[in-house]
């Protein structure tokens, strides 16, 4: 590839994409350039786009790669092409990424991290519950594994389907799909608070809901407050802006063990992983038909929880 800042039209997975500086280094330690990132997005789009669809997108952009400045972007820039869809919420013109051309345009803008709200456009209710399990560092990653397994055990007993992914950094995130536009954030808060308190009752030396990092010690933070209106979470299969180009990677429950490491899931390995083992979130949308959250919520209310 010749070095040039001029826009080039490249064919990426059958889509003609206007690309600037395709050889720009983005993750220097990995030797990954912009073209590598765009190729990743094109391959992963069938698995990523369902989670971006009809959601107001917040991105983190790294205009010079991971070792330089970054900035959050909520408002769609004025120079965005006509095919970029937007939605206005609270006077912010959010990008809505519903298709591959929009995703590749975001990639060319060096939007690495794609953060989504818990509800879809036009609804007021969450589409899923997400529990963010945040250990103090990657050295204590095993604590997030233990937390996820305990949550999975509870969900199995309550007949709720749960899914798990890495955060792409140092923790895990557990997802519980919900029927669309049926339960409020206040109602789901009852359940996330219950889960957090259950984990602490089981292992008070491992888990905490203390918001101040300096007061957590070496415990894993069970962030049940993050699941709320106006909050966002990293999308499944989004890459993160760390040196290793780690991806927020969906896992199978049987993969969770004390030897699991987040460094196992860098950008360059994810597509092959899906080809060999399938997508652990493939049944996510079908799981929204699960009817058991209503009875669980009724029980929590009866218990005054």
C-alpha positions in Angstrom: 0.0 0.0 0.0 1.4 3.4 -0.9 1.5 6.0 1.8 -1.1 8.7 1.1 -3.5 10.9 2.9 -5.7 11.1 -0.2 -9.0 9.4 -0.2 -9.0 6.1 -2.0 -11.9 3.9 -3.1 -11.3 0.4 -1.9 -13.3 -2.8 -2.3 -13.8 -4.3 1.2 -15.9 -7.5 1.3 -17.7 -6.4 -1.9 -18.5 -2.9 -0.6 -16.8 0.1 -2.3 -15.5 2.3 0.6 -14.0 5.7 0.5 -10.9 5.3 2.7 -8.2 7.8 3.8 -4.8 6.7 4.8 -5.5 2.9 4.7 -1.9 2.2 5.9 -2.2 4.4 9.0 -0.9 2.5 12.0 -3.6 2.2 14.6 -2.3 -0.5 17.0 1.5 -0.1 16.5 2.5 -2.9 18.9 0.4 -5.3 16.9 1.3 -3.9 13.4 -2.4 -3.3 12.7 -3.3 -0.5 10.2 -6.5 1.1 9.3 -7.2 -1.3 6.4 -6.9 -4.2 8.9 -9.5 -2.6 11.1 -11.9 -2.0 8.2 -11.5 -5.6 7.0 -12.3 -6.7 10.6 -15.5 -4.6 10.6 -16.6 -6.0 7.3 -16.1 -9.6 8.4 -17.7 -9.1 11.8 -20.6 -7.0 10.6 -23.2 -9.8 10.6 -22.6 -10.4 14.3 -22.1 -6.8 15.4 -24.8 -4.9 13.5 -27.7 -6.6 15.2 -26.6 -5.0 18.5 -26.1 -1.6 16.9 -29.4 -1.6 15.0 -31.9 1.1 16.0 -29.7 2.4 18.9 -28.3 5.8 19.5 -24.6 5.4 19.1 -21.8 6.9 21.2 -18.3 6.3 19.9 -14.7 6.8 21.0 -12.5 8.0 18.2 -8.7 7.6 18.1 -7.6 9.9 15.2 -4.0 8.9 15.5 -4.3 5.4 16.8 -4.2 4.0 20.4 -1.1 5.8 21.6 -2.5 9.3 21.1 -5.5 11.5 21.9 -9.0 10.1 21.9 -12.4 11.7 22.2 -16.0 10.7 22.8 -18.4 11.6 20.0 -22.2 11.7 20.4 -23.3 14.3 17.8 -23.0 13.3 14.2 -20.4 15.5 12.5 -21.7 18.0 9.8 -19.5 16.4 7.1 -21.1 12.9 7.5 -22.4 11.6 4.1 -26.1 11.5 3.4 -26.4 7.7 3.9 -25.6 8.1 7.6 -28.8 7.9 9.6 -29.3 9.9 12.8 -31.8 10.3 15.6 -32.3 13.3 17.8 -32.5 12.6 21.5 -32.1 15.4 24.2 -31.0 17.7 21.3 -28.1 15.4 20.4 -28.0 14.1 16.8 -26.8 10.5 17.4 -25.6 8.3 14.6 -27.6 5.2 14.0 -25.5 2.4 12.5 -28.0 0.0 10.8 -25.9 -1.2 7.9 -22.4 -2.1 6.6 -21.7 1.2 4.7 -22.4 3.1 7.9 -20.2 0.8 10.0 -17.3 1.1 7.5 -17.7 4.9 7.4 -17.3 4.9 11.2 -14.3 2.7 10.9 -12.7 5.2 8.5 -13.4 7.9 11.1 -11.3 5.7 13.5 -14.2 5.0 15.8 -12.8 2.0 17.7 -15.2 1.8 20.6 -18.9 1.5 19.8 -21.1 2.1 22.9 -24.8 1.5 22.9 -27.7 2.3 25.2 -29.8 -0.4 26.7 -32.9 0.5 24.9 -33.8 0.9 21.2 -34.9 4.1 19.5 -38.6 4.9 20.0 -38.9 2.9 23.3 -38.5 3.8 26.9 -37.8 0.3 28.2 -34.5 -1.7 28.2 -34.0 -4.5 25.6 -31.8 -6.4 28.0 -30.2 -6.4 31.4 -26.5 -6.1 31.5 -24.4 -6.7 34.7 -20.9 -5.1 34.4 -18.4 -7.0 36.5 -15.3 -4.9 37.0 -12.2 -6.2 38.8 -9.5 -3.8 39.9 -7.1 -5.0 37.2 -6.6 -7.8 34.8 -4.6 -9.6 37.5 -7.9 -10.1 39.3 -9.9 -11.1 36.2 -10.8 -14.4 37.8 -13.1 -12.5 40.2 -15.2 -11.4 37.3 -15.3 -15.0 36.2 -16.5 -16.1 39.6 -19.2 -13.4 39.6 -20.4 -14.3 36.2 -20.7 -18.0 37.1 -22.7 -17.1 40.2 -25.1 -14.9 38.2 -25.4 -17.7 35.6 -26.3 -20.1 38.4 -29.0 -17.8 39.7 -30.4 -17.3 36.2 -30.6 -21.0 35.6 -32.6 -21.5 38.8 -34.9 -18.7 37.8 -35.2 -20.0 34.2 -33.7 -16.9 32.7 -31.4 -17.1 29.7 -28.1 -15.4 30.2 -25.2 -14.6 27.9 -21.6 -13.5 28.8 -18.9 -11.5 27.0 -15.6 -10.0 27.9 -15.5 -6.2 28.3 -12.4 -6.1 26.0 -10.5 -4.7 28.9 -10.3 -6.3 32.4 -13.8 -7.7 33.2 -16.9 -9.5 32.0 -20.5 -8.5 31.3 -23.5 -10.7 31.7 -26.6 -10.1 29.5 -30.1 -11.2 30.1 -32.4 -10.5 27.1 -35.8 -9.1 27.8 -39.1 -8.9 25.8 -39.1 -5.6 23.9 -40.6 -2.5 25.6 -42.1 -4.5 28.5 -40.2 -3.8 31.7 -39.0 -0.4 33.0 -35.6 0.6 34.1 -36.9 0.9 37.7 -38.2 -2.7 37.5 -34.9 -4.1 36.1 -33.1 -2.2 38.8 -34.8 -4.3 41.4 -33.3 -7.4 39.8 -29.8 -6.0 39.3 -29.7 -4.8 42.9 -30.9 -8.2 44.0 -28.1 -9.9 42.0 -25.4 -7.6 43.4 -26.5 -8.1 47.0 -26.7 -11.9 46.4 -23.1 -12.0 45.2 -21.9 -10.0 48.1 -23.8 -12.2 50.6 -22.1 -15.3 49.0 -18.5 -13.9 48.8 -18.2 -10.6 50.7 -14.4 -10.8 50.4 -14.6 -10.9 46.6 -17.3 -8.5 45.6 -18.5 -4.9 46.3 -20.9 -2.3 45.2 -18.7 0.5 46.4 -18.6 3.2 43.7 -15.4 4.9 44.8 -12.4 2.9 43.4 -10.2 3.9 46.4 -12.6 2.1 48.7 -12.9 -1.1 46.8 -9.6 -2.7 47.7 -9.0 -5.8 45.6 -12.7 -6.6 45.2 -14.6 -6.9 42.0 -17.1 -4.1 41.5 -20.6 -5.3 40.7 -21.9 -2.4 38.8 -25.7 -2.8 38.9 -26.2 1.0 38.7 -24.7 1.1 35.2 -27.8 -0.5 33.8 -30.0 2.7 33.6 -31.5 5.2 31.2 -28.9 7.3 29.5 -26.0 4.9 30.3 -24.2 2.8 27.6 -22.2 -0.4 27.3 -19.6 -1.5 24.8 -21.3 -3.4 22.0 -20.5 -7.1 21.5 -17.6 -7.5 19.0 -16.5 -3.9 19.3 -12.7 -3.5 19.6 -11.2 -1.4 22.4 -8.6 1.3 22.3 -6.0 -0.6 24.3 -2.5 -1.6 23.0 -3.5 -5.2 22.4 -6.6 -4.4 20.2 -8.8 -6.6 22.5 -12.4 -7.2 21.5 -15.5 -7.3 23.7 -16.0 -11.0 22.9 -19.1 -13.1 23.4 -18.2 -16.4 25.2 -19.8 -19.8 25.7 -20.5 -20.4 29.4 -18.3 -23.5 29.3 -15.3 -21.3 28.4 -15.4 -19.6 31.8 -12.7 -21.0 34.1 -10.0 -19.7 36.4 -7.4 -19.8 33.5 -9.5 -17.6 31.2 -7.7 -14.4 30.2 -9.1 -11.3 28.3 -5.9 -11.1 26.3 -7.0 -14.3 24.5 -9.4 -12.3 22.3 -7.6 -9.8 20.1 -9.1 -8.3 17.0 -7.1 -10.5 14.6 -8.4 -13.8 16.1 -12.2 -13.1 16.4 -13.5 -13.9 12.9 -11.7 -17.2 12.8 -13.0 -18.0 16.3 -16.6 -17.5 15.0 -15.9 -19.6 11.9 -14.6 -22.5 14.0 -16.9 -22.3 17.1 -20.0 -20.2 16.0 -21.3 -17.1 17.6 -22.1 -17.5 21.3 -24.7 -14.7 21.0 -26.5 -16.3 18.0 -29.6 -17.1 20.0 -29.7 -13.8 21.8 -32.7 -12.3 19.9 -34.7 -15.6 20.2 -34.1 -15.5 24.0 -36.1 -12.3 24.2 -39.3 -14.4 24.1 -38.4 -15.8 27.6 -41.5 -15.4 29.8 -39.9 -15.8 33.2 -38.7 -12.3 34.1 -42.2 -11.2 34.9 -42.7 -13.8 37.6 -39.2 -13.1 39.0 -40.1 -9.4 39.2 -43.4 -10.2 41.0 -41.5 -12.3 43.5 -39.0 -9.5 44.2 -41.8 -7.1 44.8 -43.6 -9.5 47.1 -40.3 -9.8 49.1 -40.0 -6.0 49.3 -36.7 -6.2 47.4 
